Amino acid sequence: MRLVECVADPELDKTFPRRWGATAEILAREGRTYFARVDYCKGDPENPLSWDELIEKFHGLCHRRMTKERRLKVVETVRCLEKVGDLKKWSPLLLRNR
């Protein structure tokens, strides 16, 4: 981390908050420079996560609080949310102490 430096980019600031862009520049030891820019970070409405990415993120965030079986049930239900007749019957699955 002592080699990482975070700096504001005035060009990106000009478009904020319409865009939440980001840039990254890596200066390699051999002298090469690598640069990348995104105007819309992954997960923004303009650059949404795919279902698979969303599910992976959900599992990564919830694996310490929910069993795999429970997480899979949540994913299965969310995929077919329009078919859920009563959310009160399903929502307890999301509670921490279940």
C-alpha positions in Angstrom: 0.0 0.0 0.0 2.9 2.4 0.5 3.4 2.4 -3.3 -0.2 3.3 -4.0 -1.2 7.0 -4.4 -4.7 8.2 -4.8 -5.2 11.6 -6.6 -8.2 13.5 -7.8 -8.7 13.8 -11.5 -10.1 17.2 -12.5 -11.4 15.8 -15.8 -13.5 13.2 -14.0 -14.6 15.8 -11.5 -16.2 17.8 -14.4 -18.7 15.0 -15.1 -19.5 14.1 -11.5 -22.2 13.2 -10.4 -23.7 12.4 -13.8 -20.8 9.9 -14.2 -18.8 8.2 -11.5 -15.8 7.5 -13.7 -12.4 6.2 -12.6 -8.9 5.9 -13.9 -6.0 3.7 -12.9 -2.4 4.1 -13.9 0.3 1.6 -13.1 4.0 2.4 -13.4 5.8 -0.9 -13.7 9.4 -1.3 -12.4 10.7 -1.8 -15.9 9.4 1.6 -16.9 6.2 0.6 -18.7 3.0 2.5 -17.9 -0.5 0.9 -18.0 -3.6 3.0 -18.0 -7.3 2.3 -17.9 -10.4 4.5 -17.7 -14.1 3.7 -17.2 -16.8 6.3 -17.5 -19.3 4.1 -15.7 -18.1 1.7 -13.0 -19.4 -1.8 -13.0 -22.7 -1.9 -11.2 -23.8 1.5 -12.3 -27.2 1.6 -14.2 -25.2 2.4 -17.4 -22.9 -0.6 -16.8 -25.0 -3.1 -14.9 -23.9 -6.4 -13.4 -25.0 -9.5 -15.2 -27.2 -12.0 -13.2 -24.1 -14.2 -12.7 -22.0 -11.2 -11.4 -24.9 -10.1 -9.2 -25.3 -13.6 -7.7 -21.5 -13.9 -7.2 -21.5 -10.6 -5.4 -24.4 -11.7 -3.2 -22.7 -14.9 -2.2 -19.5 -13.0 -1.5 -21.2 -10.5 0.8 -23.5 -12.9 2.6 -21.5 -16.1 3.0 -20.7 -15.4 6.6 -24.3 -14.8 7.6 -26.2 -17.3 5.5 -25.7 -20.9 4.7 -25.2 -21.8 1.1 -28.6 -23.5 1.0 -30.3 -20.3 2.3 -28.4 -18.1 -0.2 -29.4 -20.4 -3.1 -33.0 -20.2 -2.0 -32.8 -16.4 -1.9 -31.3 -16.3 -5.4 -34.0 -18.8 -6.7 -36.8 -16.7 -5.3 -35.4 -13.3 -6.5 -35.0 -14.8 -10.0 -38.8 -15.5 -10.0 -39.9 -12.6 -7.8 -42.9 -11.8 -9.9 -44.3 -15.2 -9.0 -44.0 -14.7 -5.3 -47.5 -14.1 -4.1 -46.8 -12.9 -0.5 -43.5 -11.3 0.3 -44.3 -11.7 4.0 -43.9 -15.4 3.7 -40.6 -15.1 1.9 -38.9 -12.1 3.6 -38.0 -14.0 6.9 -35.4 -15.9 4.7 -33.5 -12.6 4.7 -33.5 -12.1 8.5 -30.1 -12.4 10.2 -31.2 -14.9 12.9 -32.8 -17.5 10.7 
